[in-house]
Amino acid sequence: MPGAPTPETSTPLREVEAIRYVTALREGGSLPGLVEGDDDGTWVVKFRGAGQGPGALVAEVVAGEIARHAGLPVPELVLVDIAPELGQAEPDPEIQELIEASPGLNLGMDFLPGALPFALPTDEEFDPELAADIVFFDALVTNIDRTPRNPNLLTWHGRTWLIDHGAAFYRQHGAVPLAETATSPTPVLRDHVLLPVAGPLAEAGERLTAAVEGAIDPALAAVPEGWLGDDPEARREDFALFLQRRLGARDVFIAELEGEDG
């Protein structure tokens, strides 16, 4: 298994060929699976044919790669080439159908063996700068799925790792262009699991903004065209404009998070 990457740079995603489907991970609503690759790695794969569709995979790549470039710990992401026959030995017909509906490139995240579910420590203080950076980043990409009930954080080798960004940019699934929603209020972000222990979010914005700006184009370029619908360039431009507008209006969403009770 490849070692977890250092989260300082954003690079094109590697392509890996799936050679064996190991097991389903039923904790996630998208029914991800554990898959062995031809690189000797083990990958948590989210399938293009799952209910959320390829838009969730777009969110995973864009959010995950921007977070990594900004210095946040995200397990390596790869593109996993799935052959339909990979699921033939799987007795569950639901999983067989999912694999058959997902030929070609899917999204893989490095499997962190022995990782523990995240819980806020009770005997020591969580790093307030890291908490603020994560909260700011999640607010930027409108990731509404980092709540106490489902934090999508793992503890591995003494670090907190960010996983599962499929709910980011959730307004991409609506009827209007994503960029037009950049300044829309998102009160659910105040349920973020780390907001109560976060340091000043404005300072997090100062730390992260330059890195985020430099990561937008490489992250969007890493998304396979087949996941972006009939006009991939227009989709990429829509995401880029959303992020640029959201960064430009970061004082607005910071104020929303740091409201009267914040």
C-alpha positions in Angstrom: 0.0 0.0 0.0 1.4 3.4 -0.9 2.2 5.7 2.1 0.0 8.6 2.8 1.2 11.7 0.9 2.5 14.9 2.4 -0.3 17.4 1.8 1.6 20.3 0.3 1.2 20.0 -3.4 -1.6 19.4 -5.9 -0.6 17.1 -8.7 -2.5 15.3 -11.5 -4.3 12.2 -10.3 -2.7 8.9 -11.0 -4.7 6.2 -12.8 -4.9 2.8 -11.2 -6.5 -0.4 -12.7 -8.7 -2.3 -10.3 -7.7 -6.0 -10.1 -10.0 -7.2 -7.2 -13.1 -6.0 -5.5 -12.5 -6.8 -1.8 -15.7 -5.7 0.1 -18.4 -3.1 0.4 -18.1 -0.3 2.9 -21.7 0.1 3.9 -21.2 3.0 6.2 -21.5 5.4 3.3 -24.8 6.2 1.5 -23.0 5.9 -1.9 -21.9 2.2 -1.1 -18.2 2.7 -1.7 -16.1 -0.4 -2.0 -12.6 -1.5 -1.0 -10.6 -2.4 -4.1 -7.1 -3.6 -4.8 -5.2 -1.9 -7.6 -2.5 -2.9 -9.9 -0.1 -0.6 -8.0 -0.3 -2.9 -4.9 -2.5 -0.2 -3.2 -5.8 -0.6 -1.6 -8.4 2.0 -2.4 -11.7 3.1 -1.1 -13.6 3.6 -4.4 -16.7 5.7 -5.0 -18.5 4.6 -8.1 -19.7 6.8 -10.9 -22.9 4.7 -11.2 -23.9 5.4 -7.5 -27.0 7.3 -6.7 -25.3 10.7 -6.4 -23.9 10.3 -9.9 -20.6 11.7 -11.2 -21.3 15.1 -9.7 -20.3 13.7 -6.3 -17.0 12.5 -7.7 -16.4 15.9 -9.2 -16.8 17.4 -5.7 -14.5 14.8 -4.2 -11.7 15.7 -6.7 -12.0 19.5 -6.6 -12.5 19.8 -2.8 -9.9 17.1 -2.0 -7.2 18.5 -4.3 -7.7 22.1 -3.2 -7.6 21.0 0.5 -4.3 19.1 -0.1 -2.7 22.1 -1.9 -3.8 24.3 1.1 -1.9 22.0 3.4 -4.8 20.0 4.9 -4.3 16.3 5.4 -6.3 14.4 2.7 -5.5 10.8 1.7 -4.2 10.5 -1.8 -6.9 10.4 -4.5 -6.5 8.4 -7.7 -8.6 7.5 -10.7 -9.5 3.8 -10.6 -10.3 2.1 -13.9 -13.1 -0.4 -13.2 -13.9 -3.3 -15.6 -17.6 -4.4 -15.4 -16.6 -8.0 -14.8 -14.9 -7.0 -11.6 -18.1 -7.7 -9.7 -18.9 -11.1 -11.1 -17.6 -12.9 -7.9 -19.7 -10.6 -5.6 -22.8 -12.4 -4.4 -24.7 -9.2 -3.6 -26.7 -8.2 -6.8 -26.9 -4.6 -5.7 -23.1 -4.4 -5.7 -22.9 -6.3 -9.0 -25.2 -3.8 -10.6 -23.3 -0.8 -9.2 -20.0 -2.1 -10.6 -21.5 -2.9 -13.9 -23.0 0.6 -14.1 -19.5 2.1 -13.4 -17.2 1.1 -16.2 -14.1 3.2 -16.8 -12.8 5.8 -14.4 -14.0 6.0 -10.8 -12.7 7.8 -7.8 -10.3 6.1 -5.3 -9.1 7.3 -1.9 -6.1 5.8 -0.2 -7.2 3.3 2.4 -5.8 4.1 5.9 -5.6 0.8 7.7 -6.4 0.9 11.3 -7.7 4.5 11.2 -10.1 5.4 14.0 -13.3 7.4 13.7 -12.8 11.0 14.8 -13.9 12.3 18.2 -13.0 15.6 19.8 -10.5 14.9 22.5 -11.7 15.4 26.1 -8.3 15.4 27.8 -6.4 17.8 25.5 -7.2 20.8 23.3 -7.7 20.3 19.6 -5.4 22.6 17.6 -7.5 25.8 17.1 -5.6 26.9 14.0 -6.2 23.5 12.3 -9.8 23.5 13.4 -10.2 27.0 11.9 -8.5 26.0 8.7 -10.8 23.0 8.2 -13.9 25.0 9.1 -12.9 27.8 6.7 -12.2 25.3 3.9 -15.4 23.4 4.4 -17.4 26.7 4.3 -15.6 27.8 1.2 -16.6 24.6 -0.7 -20.0 24.4 1.0 -19.2 21.0 2.5 -22.3 20.4 4.7 -21.3 16.9 5.8 -18.8 17.5 8.6 -21.2 17.4 11.5 -20.9 15.8 15.0 -23.2 13.0 13.8 -21.1 12.3 10.7 -17.8 14.2 10.9 -16.0 12.5 7.9 -12.7 12.8 9.8 -10.4 10.0 10.7 -7.6 9.7 13.2 -4.5 7.9 11.7 -0.9 8.0 12.8 -1.6 10.8 15.3 -3.2 13.1 12.7 -6.7 14.1 11.7 -7.5 13.3 8.1 -10.3 14.8 6.0 -12.3 12.3 3.9 -15.5 12.1 1.9 -16.1 15.5 0.1 -19.0 14.3 -2.1 -21.4 16.6 -0.4 -19.3 19.7 -1.1 -20.6 22.1 -3.8 -24.0 20.6 -3.1 -25.8 23.3 -5.0 -24.2 22.0 -8.3 -27.2 19.7 -8.4 -29.7 22.5 -8.5 -31.4 24.3 -11.4 -29.1 27.4 -11.5 -25.4 27.6 -12.2 -23.3 26.9 -9.2 -21.5 30.3 -9.5 -24.8 32.1 -9.0 -25.1 30.5 -5.5 -21.7 31.6 -4.3 -23.0 34.1 -1.8 -26.2 32.2 -0.8 -26.6 31.8 2.9 -25.7 28.3 4.2 -26.8 28.2 7.8 -26.2 24.4 8.1 -22.5 25.1 8.0 -22.8 26.2 11.6 -23.3 22.5 12.5 -19.6 21.9 11.7 -18.1 19.6 14.3 -15.0 21.7 14.7 -16.6 25.2 14.8 -16.8 25.2 18.7 -13.0 24.7 19.0 -11.9 26.7 16.0 -9.7 29.8 16.2 -10.4 33.0 14.3 -11.8 32.1 10.9 -10.6 35.4 9.3 -7.0 34.4 10.2 -7.6 31.0 8.6 -8.8 32.8 5.5 -5.5 34.8 5.4 -3.5 31.6 5.8 -5.3 29.6 3.1 -6.6 32.0 0.4 -3.4 32.3 -1.7 -2.9 28.5 -1.7 -6.6 27.9 -2.6 -6.4 30.4 -5.5 -3.4 28.6 -6.9 -5.1 25.2 -6.6 -8.3 25.9 -8.3 -7.2 25.4 -11.9 -5.1 22.3 -11.3 -7.9 20.7 -9.2 -10.4 21.3 -12.0 -8.1 20.0 -14.6 -7.7 16.8 -12.7 -11.4 16.0 -13.1 -12.1 13.5 -16.0 -14.1 15.1 -18.8 -16.5 12.2 -18.7 -17.7 13.3 -15.3 -18.5 16.8 -16.4 -21.5 16.3 -18.7 -22.0 17.7 -22.2 -19.9 20.8 -21.8 -16.9 20.1 -19.5 -15.3 23.5 -20.1 -18.4 25.3 -19.0 -18.7 23.1 -15.9 -15.1 23.9 -15.0 -15.6 27.6 -15.5 -18.7 27.4 -13.3 -16.8 25.8 -10.5 -13.9 28.2 -10.8 -16.2 31.3 -10.8 -18.0 29.9 -7.7 -14.8 29.5 -5.8 -13.4 32.9 -6.9 -16.7 34.7 -5.9 -16.8 32.7 -2.6 -13.2 33.7 -1.8 -14.0 37.3 -2.6 -17.0 37.2 -0.3 -15.4 35.2 2.5 -16.1 37.9 5.1 -19.8 37.1 4.5 -19.7 33.4 5.2 -17.2 34.0 8.1 -19.8 36.4 9.6 -22.5 33.8 9.0 -20.4 31.2 10.9 -19.3 33.6 13.7 -22.8 34.9 14.4 -24.2 36.1 17.7 -23.8 32.6 19.2 -20.5 31.9 17.5 
